[in-house]
Amino acid sequence: MKADEGLLRTSPELILLSGRSGTGKSALAQSLKGYVERSGGIFAMGKFDMRKQSEPYTAFVLAFNELCNHVMSTEASPATLDMRSCLHTAIGSEIEFMTELVPNISQLLGEQEKSNAKNDLTNHGYCETKNKFNFLLRKFLCAFSSKKPLVLFLDDLQWADKASLELFKTLVLDESNLNILFIGSYRDDELERNISLATCLRDIKLQNHMAVSTISLGNLDEETINMLLADILTTTGEKTSGLAQIVHSKTHGNVFAVIQFLNNMQLEGILYFCIGTLMWKWDEDEVQSDMYVTENVAEMMIFKLKNTLSPDVRNILQIGACLGGQFDPSTLSFIAERLQATKNEASLTGQELSSMHDSSTRGKQRISVIQCLNHCLGQGLLECHDGLNYQFTHDQVSTAAFSLIPQEKRDYLQLRIGQALLEKLSDIELEKKIFIVVDLLNRGVSFISRDNDKECKLLATLNLKASRKAMRSSAFTSAESYIKIGISLLGPEHWSCQTALSLEMFDTAAKIALCNRNWNDMKYYLNEIICQNLPTENKVSAYIVKMNYFFYHQHVPQE
């Protein structure tokens, strides 16, 4: 709270929240939202996803779109009108360039601005685009923070892609945006093996002008748990001390585990509200003997999902876990129907997803997706903020749901889900969700026969689209990952059978390698193009990349 008060006095600061999973990092940061908004500021957040690590800027997309939504949902006032004007001035004709990362900005600034925009990639080199991209995003944030104090919370930095970490460092170290408080959370037990995040945080801390505070969150001690229980159960600490001792011994004070433990107590009837006395009641001996718990929070969640949810509800949660991030009932219904319609689905998904076809459910009325989602809302497994899109309340819930899918079936199931999405989405929708679809399909790429030219060509083309979209937002590491998978899907005679696609693939790969300074890869891709018996005009782009390479080496000191 002190840091937030500093923000309202326009002091630049970064707060890092570290701790293991379930220690309350996200809840602590989000607790500032009400205070910030009551103080006249703006609070926006985005979350990185464990199953979307190849997708660039996931948390920034969520946070920046939330900023746009804030302006669009706020009544017209001098401050909001001034904010729109600043955005027009800052972004102007570059709106199409910005929509790659902030889709909602086109709604905020209007279609007329978008129609006048030009694609910067046709006029500038790919490497130079990164500087412009960062410049526009700094101006974008400045348009908000220059009018109101801004708190930007980025959750789960340990799952951020390389481009996101570079952007995070750029924005945090921007001295021109003094009215912003950045909050970043990460799991400290994963920091040692995450070199990119460790390097990013080290570089930020080395900057003397940047005030960095680190708050390490750990497990609760028995006394604190007792205070928490007394508050939740509206009684005295004297009456809850025995229960607190049991809860602490079983959960080791992990906040998430404590809350789930209490929920499980209530679901099993061990904890209940007595109407006669208007007090909460529990039996400590029953809690000690009957309540299942494990030191591993994920195992506790798996046990809960297995033993408290019907097969239909578990199925929906598993599909949602594969999708990651947010999902809507329409998409879940479509995917579930496609999975159900497939013959031998039980052999595909294993016991945990076989309820769509096994004898116990065949012929019976299945629970609707909406009913499943509402049940999960009541159980505290999902949350719904806008009445349409749902998301898991915690990463551990998503991880547990995903873990229920037999390991040997996961990749194939994700392939099937990706194929269902590909069938459902329009061309415009596919462009927006290209990373989600391609990531799902790529996870199941081993199940696509190399003899199936049609499927291989389709997935190669989709990876090319994903790679180019990543390039347009300067996420060259992600772009490299997609293009390499795409090239691997080309047939052995691809230069003769798939000439146009091969040329696009290798040309894009060469440009990405140039931007990533992978000179050997770049030379390989260029030689592949130049050595082919192709018209000269088809090789022009490759020669331009080669010229850029020579130009770079003439003007940049070598390491």
LUMPA-528845 format. One record per residue: residue in one letter; y, x, z of N, C-alpha, C, O in turn. Coordinates in steps of 0.05 Angstrom, whole numbers, plus 5000, padded with zeros to 4 digits. Each point is the difference from the previous one (the first is absolute). Layout:
N
AYXZYXZYXZYXZ ...
This chain:
559
M497650165000502449845000502550175000502049934988 K497950305026502350185000500650104972502350024991 A495650044995500350104972501349784983501650064983 D497649695021501149794985503049965006501649944982 E499150095043502849985007501650224987502349964992 G496450275005501350224986500549934971502150074988 L496049795000500349914972502549834997501550034981 L498849785038502249814997502750155004502149884994 R497850365015502550175000500050194977501550194999 T496849754981499850154975499150295003501150184987 S497049875031498950275003497450024984498349825003 P501450384980497650024984497750105018500450175017 E497349724980497750085017497449924988499849814984 L498150345022497349944993498449995026500150185016 I498349604987498249985022497250004989499349844983 L499050345028497250014992498349905023500250095023 L498149714971498249895019497250104994498949944979 S499950205040497350114995498149905021500849925022 G496750074971498049915018497549914985500149984975 R497849985039497549914987500149714992501949865008 S496250054977499949724991499849825024498550045019 G503249754981499949805021501750065025499749865020 T502050344978501750065023502749865000501650045018 G498949804962502449835000502450114985502349935006 K497250264975502350124986501549794983502449985002 S496149864983501349804983501449795016502249924994 A496549995027501249795017502650105013501949855002 L498150405007502550125012502350004980502249915007 A497250184969502250014980500949724992502449954998 Q495849864999500749734992501449855022501449804994 S498350295031501449875022503050034998501549855012 L499450344971502950054997501349804980502449975000 K495949894985501049834978502049795010502249984989 G497149885032501849795010502650115011502149894995 Y497750345019502450125011501950104978502449965001 V496450164978501650104978501549784986502450014994 E496149775000501249784986502149855017502049914989 R497550075037502149875017502550185002502249905004 S497450354992502350195001501550024973501850164997 G497349684983501350004974498950204981501150054979 G496650075027498750204982497849874984499549765001 I499250414983497849924983497550165008500250255003 F497549624999497550135006498149954977499449774993 A499550444995498149974978497750195005500450225011 M497249704982497750175005498049994976500049814985 G498550405013497950024980497750155012500350165018 K497349784972497650125012498250124978499549884979 F499750375026498150134982497249905006499349935023 D499050064957497349885002497950224995500250154981 M497749845036497950204997498649994974499250204989 R500549555000498649974974501949994976499249924978 K503350165027501950024978501450264999502450024992 Q496250205015501350265002500750124973501650184998 S497049724981500750104974502349844987501250094980 E499549695032502249844990502650105012500350015024 P501750074959502450125010501949805013500349784991 Y501050315030502349865012499449735012501749835000 T495850125009499349735009501849905022501049775000 A499550405020501749915022502949964992501449825009 F499650364973502849974991500349754983502149875002 V495950064982500249754985500449765018501749834995 L496750165026500249785019502750005014501349795003 A499650445006502550025016502449944982501849855009 F498350264967502349964983500149714989502249894997 N495549994998500049724992501049825023501349804996 E498050285028500949855024503050025002501349805008 L499950434986502950025000501349814980502049875006 C496950124970501049824980499849715009501849844996 N495950095016499649735010502049935022500849775002 H499950435014501949955021502749914988501249815011 V499750324969502549934987499849724987501949845003 M495950114983499749754986499749765019500849784994 S498150275030499649785019502349965020500149815015 T501950384984502349985018502249844987500650034976 E500649805040502249834990502250194990500650215011 A500849694968502250154988502150065021501149815012 S499550434992502150095019501350244989499050134981 P503349955029501450244989498150245001500150174982 A498349855039498250245002497950004979499550204987 T499149575009497949994980501150014971498750134983 L503649755012501250024974500850294994499750094978 D501350045043500850284997497550174995500150204984 M497749735028497550154997499049974971499150194988 R501049565001499249964973501750164981499150124980 S503549895025501950154984499350295000500150144980 C499349975044499350285002497450064985499850214987 L498349615014497550034985500550014970498950164985 H502849655005500850004972501250264992499450114979 T502450005038501350254994498050235000500150184983 A498249825037498150235004497950004978499350214990 I499649555003497749994982501049954971499150144982 G502649665015501249944974497949964978498249845003 S502050314976498349974977497250125004498449994982 E501250135041497450135005498049815013498050095012 I502649654987498349815015497150014990498249985017 E501350054957497350004990498550245011497649995006 F503850234996498850255011499249955029497950095009 M503849765006499549955029497849805005498750015021 T500949814960498049795005497250115001498249865010 E501350384981497450125004499250025029497749975007 L504350085010499550035029500949755015498949935021 V503349954970501149775015500149764981502149934989 P495649935007500049784981502049785006501149874982 N499450085044501849785008502950054994501749825002 I499050434990502850054994501049864976502449944997 S495849994984500849854976500849725007501849894988 Q496949995033500749745009502750015015501649824998 L498850405016502550035015502450044983502149885004 L497650294975502350074984500249844974502150004987 G495849855006500249824978498850124974499950244997 E499349584985498750084975501950134981499250164983 Q503449775018501950114981500150305003500250154980 E499849955045500150295005497550134988500150214988 K497649655017497550124991499850034969499050194990 S502149604997499850014970501650224988499450094977 N502650015037501750214990499050285007501150204991 A496849815025499050255009498450154978499049874982 K500850395020498550164981497950155015500450085023 N497449974964497950155012500750295001500150134979 D500349975045500950285003498050204989500850224992 L496649715008498050194992500250074970499050214992 T502349624993500250074971502350194995500350114978 N501549925042502450164996500150265016501750174996 H496549855024500150235018497250125003498049864995 G501850395012497550125006498749885025501549915017 Y495950104984498649885023500750155026500349865021 C500050394978500750155025502849925010500449975024 E501550014957502749935008500249715011501749935016 T496449904976499949735009499749985030501149825013 K497550364998499550005029502650025016500449865019 N501450324972502550035014501749744998501349925019 K498649964957501549754997498849785016501549845012 F495950154989498649805016500850025030500749805012 N499350444998500850045028502949935005500749895020 F501050184961502849955002500549705001501649905017 L497149954966500449704999499049885026501249815010 L496650285001498949895024501950065024500349845018 R500850394982502050075021502449814998501049915021 K499950044955502349824996499249715007501749855011 F495850084984499049745007500249955030501049805009 L498050405006500149975029502850015011500749855019 C501050314968502850035009501549734996501849945016 A497449914964501349744995499649815024501749835006 F496050205007499449835024501350135025501349865015 S498150394989500950135025503050035002501050035022 S500449974956502950035001501349755010502350005009 K496349774991501149755009498849915027501449875016 K496150194989498749935025498250225009498950154983 P500749885043498150205010497249924990499349774999 L499150434993497449954988497850155015500350245005 V497649625002497650135012497849974979499349784992 L499550455000497950004980497550125014499950235007 F498149604996497550085013497750034980499449814985 L499550425014497750064982497550065017499950195015 D498249634983497650005017497750154987499749994975 D498750155041497650144991500650214979498950004978 L502850195029500750224982497650174993500150144979 Q497949865037497650164994498649924974498450154990 W502249615000498849904976502050014976499449884979 A502950245025502050014979499150194978498950215005 D501749724970499550184977502150225000502049985014 K497550224970501850235000502849934991502050105011 A498249724969502749924990501549855021502550045003 S496249805013501349865022501050185021502249975011 L496350244996500950195020502450164990501850065015 E498250014959502350144989502549825001502250095006 L497449654987502349825001500949955029502449995005 F495849995013500649975028501850235010502049965013 K497250284980501550245008502850004987502050065013 T498149864962502649994986501949815013502450065004 L496649705002501849795012500850075028502249955008 V495950155008500650075028502150225002501750005018 L498250194963501850235001502649954985501650194997 D498849574993502549934986502349965020500149805013 E501650404988502249995020502149794993501749935017 S498349964959502049804993499349725011501849835001 N495750135007499249745011499850035031497850035011 L504549965002500150045029499249765016499450025024 N500649754964499749755015497249894999499549765002 I498550434995497249924999498450135022500350245006 L498149605006498050105019497249984986499149784994 F499750455002497350004988498050015023500350165019 I497649684979497850015019497450044984499549854981 G499050355026497450054986497850025021500350125021 S497549754973497750015019497650144986499749974975 Y498750165040497650134989498050055022500750015024 R496850024968497850055019499950315004499450154982 D501249935042500150295005497350144998499950244995 D497949615008497450124998499250064971498050134995 E503649774986499550064972502050194988499950074976 L502050035040502150174990499050274991500950114980 E497150015035499150274994498750014972500350204986 R498349595006498650014974501849884978499149984977 N503349935030501849904980502350204996502149985012 I497450214971501950234996502649904989502250095008 S497749714973502549904988501949885021502450054999 L496549785018501649885021501050215020502449995007 A495950195001500950205019502250174989501950075014 T497950004960502150164987502649854998502250105005 C497649644988502449834998501449985027502550035001 L496149925020501249975026501250265010502150015012 R496550214982501050275008502750064986501950095012 D498249854962502450054984502349845011502350105001 I497249655006502249835011501050105026502450025005 K495750065012500850105027501650274999501550065018 L498150094960501450254997502949974992501650195002 Q499149574990502849944992501649965025499649805015 N502350374990501649995025501749755003500549905022 H500549994955501849785001498649735006501349805005 M496050214994498549755003498949975028498550165009 A502449635005499049945027497249874998499849784989 V498250365021497349904999498949965028500050195016 S499049574990498849955026497149924995499449854981 T498850265035497249934998499049875025500450105022 I498449674975499049845022496949994997499049894981 S499650235038497150004999498949775017500649985024 L497949854964498949775014497050055006498550084982 G500849875043497250045008498849745011501349794997 N496450235015498849765012501349925026501350175013 L498449594995501249905025498350075024497550014998 D503850065024498550055024499349735014500949794991 E497550235029499049755014502349845011500049755000 E502050395012502249855012501749854979500849775005 T499650354972501549874979498449764989501149794994 I496250245003498449784991500149775020500149774992 N500050295033500249805021502649844997500049765003 M502250394992502649864996499949824975501149785001 L497650324978499749854975498449745005500849794991 L497050245023498349765005501549805018499849764995 A501550345025501549815017502149854984500549775006 D500850374976502049874983498849794981501049784997 I496850304990498749824981498849765014500349774990 L498550275033498649785014501849865020499149835015 T503550244984502049885018499149985029499949785012 T499350454999499250015028500950265012501650144988 T497449935035500950255013498050224994497749964993 G503450295010498450234995497750035020497950124994 E502549765029497950015021497549854991497750095005 K502749694981497849844991498650114975497749944995 T503850224989498850114976499050285002499050124981 S501350005043499350295003497150054994499350204987 G498949625022497250044995499449984970498450164989 L502749644998499749974971501150244985498850104980 A503550005029501350234987498250245001499850164981 Q498849885042498250235003497749984979499250204989 I499749565008497849964981501050044971498750144984 V503649745010501150034972500650294994499450094978 H501750055041500750284995497450174996500050174982 S498049785033497550154998498649954973498650174989 K501749585001498649934975501650074975498950054979 T503849955023501650054976501450275001501150094979 H498850055043501450265004503049974996501450204994 G499649565008502949964999501249984972502449994997 N495950014982501149964973501249724997498649815005 V503950184988501549745001498649794982499649785008 F499750304968498749824981497449905012499349764998 A499150425013497449935012500449815024498449825003 V503750235012500549825024500549724990498949815011 I502950164969500649734990497649864988499549775005 Q498950384979497649894989497949935021498649804998 F501350365023498249955022500749735014498249845006 L504450114998500849755012499549774982499149785009 N501350254965499449794980497149935001499249774999 N499150445002497149955000499249865026498249835000 M503050245022499549865026500549704997498549845009 Q503850104979500749724997498149854980499249785005 L500150364973498249884981497249945012498849804993 E500350375025497449975012500149825025497949955012 G504549954995500249825022500150145027499949865021 I500150404979500150155026502949995011500350015025 L501649974958502849975008500949724990499949954976 Y501149885042500749734992502349905018500450105022 F501149714967502249885015499149755014499149814987 C501150185039499149775016502249805002502250055011 I497349714977502149795000500549915029502349935006 G495650065010500449905027501950165017501749895015 T498050384983501750185016502450114985501750135011 L498349824962502050114982500250305003502150125000 M495550005001499850305003497750104982498149854994 W502250404998497850134985497850085019500550105023 K497049874969497750065016498150194985499950004976 W498750175039498150184989498050095021500649985024 D497150114968497950095018499650304995499050084979 E501850095040499950294995497250104996499650194985 D498549695030497250094996499049944972498650164988 E502249605002499249934973501450184979498850074980 V503750005025501450184982498650274999499750124979 Q499549975044498850275002497250004987499350204987 S499249595015497350004990499749904971498350104985 D503349705007499649874975501750104977499349974976 M503050145030501950084978499150264987499850205013 Y499849784960499350244985502650154994502049894993 V497850375010502350174993498950284993497950085009 T503750074976499350274993502550175000502249894997 E497550375006502350184999501349994972502350064997 N496149884983501049994973501149724994498549814999 V504250184996501349744995498849874975499749764999 A499850404980498949894975497449875005499449784989 E498850345027497449885006500449745015498549814995 M503450175022500549765015500849774981499249785003 M502550294977500949804981497749914982499849764994 I498550434998497649934984498249815015499149804989 F500550255036498449835017501249725002498649804998 K504050195004501449745002499749844974499449765001 L501150374977499849864974497149914995499649784989 K498550385018497249924995499149775017498549834991 N502550155033499049815020501749755004499149825014 T503350184976501849775005500849864974501249785002 L498350334975500949884975497649914983497950125000 S502549664986498049904982499850184976501950154994 P495849844991499850164976502249964980501050194988 D499849565008502249944981502650145007501450104983 V499249895043502550135009499850304997502050134992 R495749985014499650294996500350084971501250204994 N497749634988500350064972502950024991500750194986 I500949625023502850004992501450255012501750124986 L497749955038501350245012499250254986501650184996 Q495949834994499150244986501450034973500750224992 I499749554994501550014975502850095006501150174985 G500249725036502750085007500250305007501950134993 A496049975021500050285007499850184975501350214999 C497349704981499850154974502750004986500850204988 L500649585013502649984987502150165014501850124988 G498049905039502050155016502749875000500549824984 G501350275034502749905001500149705003498949895020 Q502349974962500449715001498249864979499450114979 F499949645027498449844981500649715004500849925022 D498849924957500749725002497549834996498050104989 P502049655020497649834998499049964971497649994996 S504349984985499249964972498350234990497949954987 T503050295018498550244991497350025014497950064987 L502049895039497550015015498049794989497750064997 S503349704998498349794990498850074972497649964996 F504150144987499150084973497850215002498049984986 I502550235030498050215002497449905012497950074991 A502349775030497649895013498449844981497650015000 E503749834984498649834980498650184979497849944992 R503650274999498750174981497650155011498050034987 L502250055038497750135013497749815004497750074996 Q503049685011497949805005498649934974497649944999 A503950064979498949914974498150214988498449944982 T501750315028498350214990497149965009499549955023 K498750084958497249995008499250235017501150224997 N497049745021499050215018502250125017499950245005 E502049605004502350115016499050115026501150205010 A496749695000499050105026499150294997500550155019 S498349924959499250284996502350184996499850245005 L502549654986502450164996501450075026500750235005 T499649565012501750045023498550045026501250085020 G496249884980498550055025500349775019501149794994 Q497850255030499849785019502749895008500249755004 E501850424999502549905011501649834980501749855008 L497750174966501349844980498149804987500849874981 S496850125028498049844986500249705007498549844987 S503250095031500249715008500949834977499649755001 M501550374978500949844977497549884985500249814986 H497550325019497749934983497449955016498149904989 D501950185037497449985013499249715006501749824997 S495850145011499049735003501349855022500049754999 S501150385021501349865022502649874992500949815014 T500450294965502549884992499949864974501849844993 R496150214991499849874973499849705004498349905014 G503449964972499949705001501849895021500449765001 K500650415017501749905022502950034992500750164982 Q501049695031502950024994501150255012499950045025 R501150144959501150255010502849965011501449824991 I499350355028502749985011502050104979499550204987 S502749665010502050074981501450265009500050075023 V501350064958501450255006502349955020500450155018 I501049634978502249935018498949965029501250095019 Q496549784983498849965027499350275012500450055024 C498550134959499250275010502550155010500050135021 L502149864963502550145007501249895025500950145018 N499149594984501149875025498450085024501150045022 H496349974975498350085023500750295008500250065024 C500250124956500750275007502750035013500550175017 L501449654974502649995013499749945030501250125017 G497149674988499649925028498650215016500550025025 Q497950154963498650215014501750255003499150195013 G503349814975501750245002499150224982500750235004 L497749714975499150214982501950034976500250224989 L501149575003501950004978502749895009500249875021 E501950204964502649885004501249924974499450124979 C502349695021501349904976503049955006500749835016 H501050334970502849995006501549814982501949875009 D497350114966501649844981498649744992500949874981 G496950075032498649754993498250034976498749804993 L501250434995498450044975498250245002497649984995 N503650255012498550255000499050065028501449985020 Y496150104982498750075025499550305001499850144980 Q500149965045499350285004498650035027500349835018 F498250384985498650055025502050085022502050134995 T497349785029501850055023499950295008501950105013 H496050044980499750285008498150144981498249874989 D502250395007498250154982497149995010498250004983 Q501449985043497350005010498549754992497650004996 V503949785000498749754991499150034971497849934992 S504050184991499450054972497750204998498249954983 T501850265032497950205000497349885007497950054988 A502149785033497649875009498949814979497650004995 A504249844992499149824979498850154977497949924989 F503350305003499050164978497350135007498250034983 S501550055043497550135009497749814999497750094999 L502749655001497849814999498749994973497749904998 I503650204982498850024973498050235000500950235007 P496649734986498150235000501250234983501049964978 Q498850285032501350234988499250044971501650084983 E495849885011499050044973500949794981499750034975 K501549755035501049794982503049994997501049854984 R500550315031502949985001501350064973501749844991 D497550374997501450084975499549794978501849934985 Y495749965014499449804979501549745006501049874981 L499250065044501549765007502950034993501249814990 Q500050425015502850044993500450004969502149914991 L495950194995500149984971500149704991501649934983 R496749915029499949724993502649865008501049834985 I500250245037502549885008502250084981501749844992 G498350415000502050104980499749854974502049934987 Q495550025004499649864975500949715002501149894981 A498549995043501049725004503049994999501249824988 L500150385024503050014999500950034971502049884992 L496750294994500750054972499849754984501649954982 E496549885024499649754987502249805007500949844984 K500050165041501849815011502950054992501649824994 L499250445007502850074997501049984972498650074981 S503949845015501350014974500950284995499950175018 D501049894958500950274993502350095018500150235008 I501749584998502350075017499150055028500950195013 E497349644997498950045027498450265002500150145021 L498449924958498450245000501750255001499450195014 E502949814972501850225002501050055028500450225008 K500149565007501050025027497850105019500650145019 K496949784975497850075019498050204987497750005008 I503350154974498350194985498550195018497750074996 F503750035025498850205018497749875015497950135003 I502549635007497949875016497549964983497850065008 V502649834967497749944982498650264993497550025001 V504050184990498850254991498550145022497950124996 D503349885028498650135023497349875006498150145005 L501849604994497549865005498050064978497750065006 L503149944969498250074978499150285001497650064995 N504250125012499350295002497950055021498350184997 R501849675025498050055022497249924990498050115011 G501949724970497349924990499450124973498349904985 V503250315007499750124973497150104995499150014977 S499550075044497350114997498149784991497850064990 F502949695013498349784991500649914972498749814990 I503250324997500649934972498550204982500450245002 S497949654981498350174983501850144979501749884988 R497950385008501550154980499349914972501450064981 D496449795016499249894974501649754994500049904977 N501349995043501649754996502850084991501850025017 D498550034958502650104989502349815007502250095005 K497349654994502149815004501150025029502450005004 E495850005016500850025027501450265006502050015014 C496950214976501250265005502850024988501850115012 K498549794963502650014987502049835015502350085003 L496849685007501849835015501050145026502450005005 L495850115010500750135025501750254994501850075016 A497650084963501650234993502849924993501950135008 T498449654978502749904993501549915025502450055002 L496249825016501349915025500950245017502250005012 N496250214989500850245014502450144987501750115014 L498449874960502450114985502549845008502150125005 K497749624997502349835008500850075028502450025006 A495650005012500750075028501350275002501950045016 S497150154969501150275000502950004991501750135012 R498849734966502849994990501949855019502350085003 K496749725010501749865020500650195023502350015010 A495750144999500550205021502050214991501750095016 M498249994959501950204989502849895000501950155007 R498449604987502749884998501450005027502549995002 S495950025020501250025026499750285012500250045024 S499250154959499950295007497750065020500150205014 A497949634987497650055017497950154983498049884993 F502650375002498450154981497250075010498150034984 T501549995043497450055011498149774995497750034992 S503349735013498549754995499549974970497849924992 A504250144992499749984971497850194991498449924982 E501450325029497950184992497249905006498250034985 S501649845039497449895008499149794980497650004992 Y504249825001499249784981499350114973498049914987 I503650275002499650094973497450174998498649994979 K500750155042497550154999497549824999498150054986 I502149735029497849804999499949884973497849964989 G504549985000500149884973498750184979498549914983 I502250345018498950194980497050035004498550034980 S500549965045497150025004498449774988497650024996 L503849764999498749764989499950014969498749834988 L502650365000499950024971497350104991498850175013 G500349734965497350084990500050284989502150124996 P495549994999499850284990501350044973500950224993 E499249574991501350024973502649855000500749874980 H500850155042502449835003502250074980501549834992 W498650424999502250084982499549874972501949964985 S495749985009499549874974499749705002500749854982 C498350065042499649715003502349865014500549764996 Q500950385021502249885016502550194997501150095021 T499749964955502150204995502649925014501250175014 A499849594982502649925011500050015030501950105012 L496049795001499850005029499850295010501250075020 S497250104967499750285009502650144998500750165018 L500849804961502650134997501949915022501450175012 E498749574995501749915021499250125027501650085016 M495749934988499050115025500850295004501150075021 F498350094960500450295003503050074999500950195014 D500749664971502950045001501149945027501750155011 T497449625001501049935027499050205020501650085018 A495950014980499050195019501550274999500550125020 A500349964956501550254997502849975013500950195014 K500449594983502649955013499850005030501750115014 I496149774996499649995029499550285011501150085021 A497250074965499450285008502650175000500350175017 L501449784963502650154999501649935025501250195013 C499049564995501649925023498850105026501450065019 N495949964982498750105024499750315000498950115018 R502150024960499950294997497150105000499450225008 N498849614981497250084996499850124972499149864981 W501850395016500350114973497450024985499949954976 N497950125037497450034986499149734990499049984977 D501349815039499349734991501749924976499049884981 M503650175022501849934978499250134974500049874979 K499450395022499350144975497449894989499749984975 Y498449955042497549894990500549734985498949964978 Y502749865034500549754988501550034973499449864981 L502650325019501550054976498350124977500249924977 N498050275031498350124980498049794988499450014976 E499849815041498249784991501449844977498749934980 I503850025024501549844980500650174975499449914978 I501650325026500950174978497650094982500450034976 C497350005036497750094985498749784983498350064983 Q502549695022498849794984501249984972502250084996 N496249814986500949964973501549744998499149794990 L503450225021501749765001502650054984500850234997 P500449564994502650034986502050145019499949975024 T501950184965501950165016501749825018500650085023 E500149684967501749835017498649915025501349945020 N496050064980498549935024500050235021499349955023 K501650294968500050225019502850085010500350185015 V501749674975502750065008500450005030501350185011 S497749615002500349975029498850245015501250105019 A496549994971498750245013501750254997500250155019 Y501149884958501750244996502549985017501150205009 I499949554996502349975017499350085029501650135013 V496049794996499150085027499950315001500750125021 K498350004958499850295000502850135001500450205013 M501549684972502750105001501249985028501450185010 N498149595003501049965028498850215019501350105018 Y496249974977498650205016501450274997500650145020 F500049944955501450264995502849995012500950205011 F500449574986502749985010500050035031501850135011 Y496349745002499750025029499750285009501350095019 H496950064968499550275008502350194995500250215012 Q501549724969502450174995502249955020501650185005 H498549585007502249935018499349985029501849985017 V495750024990499149985028498850265009498150094987 P502950035035498850255009497049965007499349805013 Q499050394979497249985006499450095028501250185011 E496849675001499250075028498350255000499250085022 
